[in-house]
Amino acid sequence: MCGIVGAVAQRAVSGILLEGLRRLEYRGYDSAGLAVFEGEQIHRLRRAGKVENLTHAEQETPLKGHSGIAHTRWATHGKPTENNAHPHMSGDDLAIVHNGIIENFEPLKHQLQQDGFVFTSDTDTEVIAHLVARAVNQGKNLQEAFLETVSQLEGAFALGVLHKDYPDQILASRKGSPLVVGIGIGENFIASDQMALLQVTDRFIYLEEGDFVQVTPDEVMIWDANLEIVDRPVKKFEHSLSAADKGEFRHFMMKEIYEQPEVVKATLQGRISDKHLLEQAFGSEAASVFDQTQHVQIIACGTSFHAGLVAKYWLEDLAGIPCSIEVASEYRYRKHVIPANTLFVTISQSGETADTLAALRAVKDKVLASLTVCNVPGSSLVRESDLCLMTNAGPEIGVASTKAFTTQLVALLMLTVALARRHGLTEQQETDIVEALHKLPGLLLAAVKLDKEIEILSQDFAEKNHSLFLGRGPLYPVAMEGALKLKEISYIHAEAYAAGELKHGPLALVDKEMPVVAVAPNNALLDKLKANLQEVKARGGELFVFAGADHVKPEDGLKVEQMPDVPEILEPIVYTIPLQLLSYHVAVLKGTDVDQPRNLAKSVTVE
Ligand code: G6P
């Protein structure tokens, strides 16, 4: 999704802006640009494609100015061309960068065209540039013009503005899209994500909804939505810089797969004792909310939605609490019945996914309480939910989510235990789960060590164009996640089915060109699943089965990858790893852009 970086300093800022954009690449984008004030004018450079193209352009015409704004664009209105790339300008005076969507841009554009403004792009953003310019032309100062403009915009946005008559300041504002201010010494910054600025500062102000900010090298002034001057706290960002480096790994995705034992440990830390869940981890008000909870509604998107599907199995099985789950983009736009005492749970790596956030806002006042399982401290979902349980996965850079998913599952299992305690889970059952959780990092490590074997397996897969993924029970959503991973990064068509559904349609597709992947741990459903595998085999299908030691025998057309023995409750978490590894190796063999797959964005901050 789009990214914003801005800097006002006593040194040249182009390097800072370009490095910031590079650090935002993980969010997904298709063009990039910057505008720098130098020699009494604003110079703009934009390129379609990668930040690297923009960097080359800047090397050819170096910009040495001390203030500037920059952007990576993920196309929403208009194609990913240079003309549509940000910053957008009104004449030569003013440049603007924008994340989000302006819903009422058409009437505004029409009005501006009638006033003689000429549009050079297909974007909604250009409207903002001309609105500010028109207000300045009418005699307003830049602040007044910017505020007047913002008040006319409907939709979601984060904005940064640079004007040639105000060369050492950037104005910025947020409504519905994240924006942070980075605090330096004699220099200050803005960005849509603190990751963009970690090379220059670790001190940040997280702007609130409706905030408006004026940033100069020596000062940051913030006004809230009521235009009152406010003092927002400066927070130190705790993650280490190395999180944004690939280290010894070829791709961030692989680094993040390997990090799972460690980040799962970090997610468990301080939240379980030897035998018990430490419920305080959910916050001081959690206990009374859990006491009253009679229904759980989970809302999420993408990989996070799959984590929620697993949680539904757990919650209904262990806690006996009815649990509904739906993707946010559907839920937010339909009428729904909310049962009494509903705990509304959102799951999100970024905490900024527009649909998930909108769903929360739509029902916040109608539910018992909201709880988010989230990976980014200070994100919108964390700030706007009553309770939160952070997944301590650290920054996830690969667009295809890996460590966020497994840590979400860990958090959701802890939530299940907290609720199940109140609904008949015995102390012994709790202890069994907690003891299993203590073993989880070691089991994940054992699964990650299958890497080389899975790399070999992937060679038989890379030439295929279609595939099926099968699982039963809570392993069905794991199969869905495996199929999503493969599609996302290798572009191989992959569908997941609950294995019992095979004969109701997908079996018609099975032949030797259709590999079938099955997750088949040694649980009560294994015999049923084996019968499904035979149905595939009988039709000449090629099977790749991930199974517990010696429980499924390899045979002609049936390859078996032996998994470590895993307590049943942990199967969905551990069996995710080989599917991540399979997708990764297939993608590498196919030569795709593993960390930034085509057309996808890491953080979807527009609907
Ligand atoms: C995008 C990402 C996915 C992610 C989904 C939900 O589509 O590419 O990896 O699962 O958004 O994001 P969230 O941050 O809410 O988990």
Boltz pocket constraint, residues with backbone or C-beta under 6 A from the ligand:
constraints:
  - pocket:
      binder: B
      contacts: [[A, 301], [A, 302], [A, 303], [A, 304], [A, 347], [A, 348], [A, 349], [A, 350], [A, 351], [A, 352], [A, 353], [A, 356], [A, 399], [A, 400], [A, 401], [A, 600], [A, 601], [A, 602], [A, 603], [A, 604]]
      max_distance: 6.0
